[in-house]
Amino acid sequence: MAMQVTETSAEGLKREYKVVMPAADLAAKLESQLQDMKGKVKINGFRPGKVPTAHIRRLYGKSIMGDVVQEAVNEANRKIVEDNQLRLAGEPRLDIVGGQDEMEKVLEAKGDFTFTVALETLPAIEVGSFDDVAVERIVVDVADSDVDEAIQRMADQQRPYNDKEGDEPVVAKGDKVTLNFVGKIGGEPFEGGAGEGIDLIIGSGSFIPGFEEQIEGMKKGESRTISVTFPENYAAARLAGQAAEFDVTVKNVAAPGEFAIDDEFAKKFGFETMDAFRAAVRSNIEADLGRGARVHTKRALLDALDGRYSFDLPQGLVETEFDGIWRSIDNEQAASGKTFEQEDTTEEKAREEYRRIAERRVRLGLLLAEVGEKAAVKVEDEEVTKALIERIRAYPGQEQQLWDYYRKNPQALGEIRAPLFEEKVIDHILGLAKVTDKHVTRDELMKMEAPDEAA
């Protein structure tokens, strides 16, 4: 009697099957493995090929049967998928009927191997056409002033500074000052709020608002306590919106020297002329702003698609996505010390909102995968290699280690390939959709609200 597979449940995307592998079949497979092993195994006291099968069974029977059982599971899963033409949304879940006691009998080849296979399938998605999908594409026009400002910033980084002369040099806007400072909140120093020998260009906006302005007018060697408030959107959430005081001492004051922006300056960056240098700077700005504009265009398209498609979602994928999002939320709260109440919500409401985000991600992910498959979108190995090289360049000194890691781990390499595939599918859809360009300046792009990455 061959393996029996029976569908026991079919509800939505979920399927469940009962599989029975007869003991006689398992025993036959075990015997075949034992005979094959007999000619290879070496055991003290026996000549090669002369070890009794019964002795091999006593020593290795359970281990070999474990392999036989695993092979039976794999065979059953293949049969279920192929016979029913299923597209799985995740790994099947196996449950042994009768539990561990029955499993012991199976491993001893004394009973049928009966188990259930629960799985979820991918939904059928009717993609349709995209010619009625309207998307506004953000295009940034780079002005000459944008190029001028960028070059000026680069020049300022190259600019020489000369220590101010006199007994009590006074700090003025544009000066480079060397500071020691200790920051306090509520009278207590806070982590990351102290520094010694820190250089600061007054007027550069490098420090939090209000800090640099209060340094102006100080003299070399002078100490002063200045009061500031961290911005509400400050990167370190634990400091955002907090009032703080800094005990500051000016250790040195240097005035900016003259610096010409000419062909000699361009040569410092590998260009023969300023015209060539300006062209390269413009190209870099266009690429940088283009990436920012792309984020808004992509979000507009995804919003349009999200409102257009509705289909059943594999709950296993949704749960996995939600768990990943929620772990990030837990980590952020642990780092910032903020609670849901401080964010004017509750954990229950937050869970509902992030579950909707998880569902959106899964829905759009499945849709893009379906579109890409139907359009035969491909990511070439050369493209993956290029993206991988760009990633590992961000970790100087670890290049070879990271290269070996990714090349030896297909799953990790898949994390490089997946976003490349997604971007290609996005481009494919944009090529079919009704796209209108909206031209904006750099400043207008900067003022546009950044799309929520979580959604």
C-alpha positions, 0 to 999 in steps of 0.5 A, a space after each residue: 500500500 502506497 502513501 495515502 494523502 487526503 485533504 481534510 480541510 479547505 477554507 480560504 487560503 488554508 488547506 490541511 491534509 492527512 498523510 499516512 505512510 504505511 509501516 510496511 513501506 517505511 520498513 522496506 525503505 529502512 531495509 534498503 538503507 541498511 543493506 546499502 550501509 552494510 557494504 560501507 560501514 566499518 565496525 570493530 570485530 567485523 570484516 568489511 561487508 560482513 556486519 550482520 544487518 541486525 547488528 547495524 539495525 541495533 546501532 543505527 536503526 533509529 537514526 536511519 529511520 529518522 532520515 526515512 521519515 524526513 524523506 517521507 515528509 518531503 515526498 508528501 509535501 512535494 506530492 501535495 503541492 504538485 498534485 494540487 498545483 498549489 503556490 505556497 505562502 510559507 513552509 507547511 506545518 507538520 503535526 504527528 498524529 498520536 504524538 511522541 508515543 506514536 513517533 517512537 513506534 514509527 522509528 522502530 518500524 512498528 507502526 504507520 506514520 500518520 501526520 497532518 500537513 497544514 499550509 497556506 496558499 498564495 491568493 489568485 490575483 487579477 492584475 488587469 491593466 494600469 492605464 487608468 492608474 494616475 500617478 504624480 511623478 516628482 521631478 526636481 529642477 536643480 538651480 544654479 544657486 543649488 550648485 553654488 551653495 554645494 560648492 561653497 559648502 565644499 569650499 568652506 570645508 577647505 577654508 583655512 582658519 587663523 587664530 585670532 590675535 589679541 589678549 581676548 579674541 571675541 567670537 563672531 559669526 563665521 569663526 571656528 571655535 574650539 569648545 568644551 561643554 557639558 549638557 544638563 537636563 534638570 540639572 543632571 548631565 545626560 548621555 552624549 551631552 558632553 564634549 572636549 576640544 570640539 570644533 564648531 563653525 559659528 553660523 553653520 547650523 551644526 548644533 541645535 537651534 539657539 546654541 551657536 547664536 549664544 556663543 557669539 560675543 564670547 571671548 577666548 577662555 570665557 565660560 558661560 551657561 547657555 539655555 536651549 531646547 531640543 527640537 521636537 523632531 530631534 533624532 534622539 527621541 529621549 531628548 526631543 522637546 527637552 529644555 537643556 543647559 550647556 556649560 560652555 568654555 571657549 578654548 580657542 577662536 579662529 577667523 576664516 581666511 581667504 579662499 579662491 574658488 577657481 580652477 586650482 580649487 577644482 583640481 583638489 577634487 580631480 577636475 581640470 576646470 571649474 566648469 567640469 567640476 560644476 557639471 559633476 556637482 550638478 550631476 551629483 545633486 540631481 542624483 541625490 534629489 532624484 532619489 528623494 523625489 523617487 521616494 515620493 513618486 513610489 509612495 504615490 503609486 503604492 497608495 494608488 495600488 493599495 486602494 485598487 486591489 483587494 484579495 485574501 491575504 495569507 495570515 502567516 505572512 501577515 503575522 510574520 510582517 506584524 511581528 517584525 514591525 512590533 519588534 521595531 516598535 518595542 526596540 524604539 520604545 526601549 531606547 527612547 523611554 517613551 510609552 504609548 500614552 505619551 504618544 497619545 494612543 494605547 497599545 491596543 490601538 497601536 497594534 490595530 494600526 500596525 496590523 493594518 500596515 502589515 496587511 498593506 505591506 503583504 498585499 502590495 508585496 504579493 501584487 508586485 511579485 505577481 506583476 513582476 512574474 507576469 511581466 518576466 521582470 528579471 534582476 541580473 546577477 551583475 546588478 546584484 553584484 553591483 548592489 552588493 559591492 555598494 553595500 559592503 563599501 559602507 564597512 571599510 576593513 570588513 569588505 572580504 568578510 561581508 563578501 564571503 558572507 553574502 556569497 555563501 548565504 543565498 537568503 542574505 543575497 536574496 535581501 539584496 536582490 529583492 529591492 532591486 526586483 521591486 524597483 524594476 516592477 515599480 518602473 514597469 508599472 509607471 511605464 504603463 500608468 498615467 503619469 504626470 510630472 510635477 516639477 519642484 525646487 530643491 527647497 520645495 522637495 525638502 519641505 514635502 512631508 517624508 513618507 512614513 517608512 513603516 507604511 
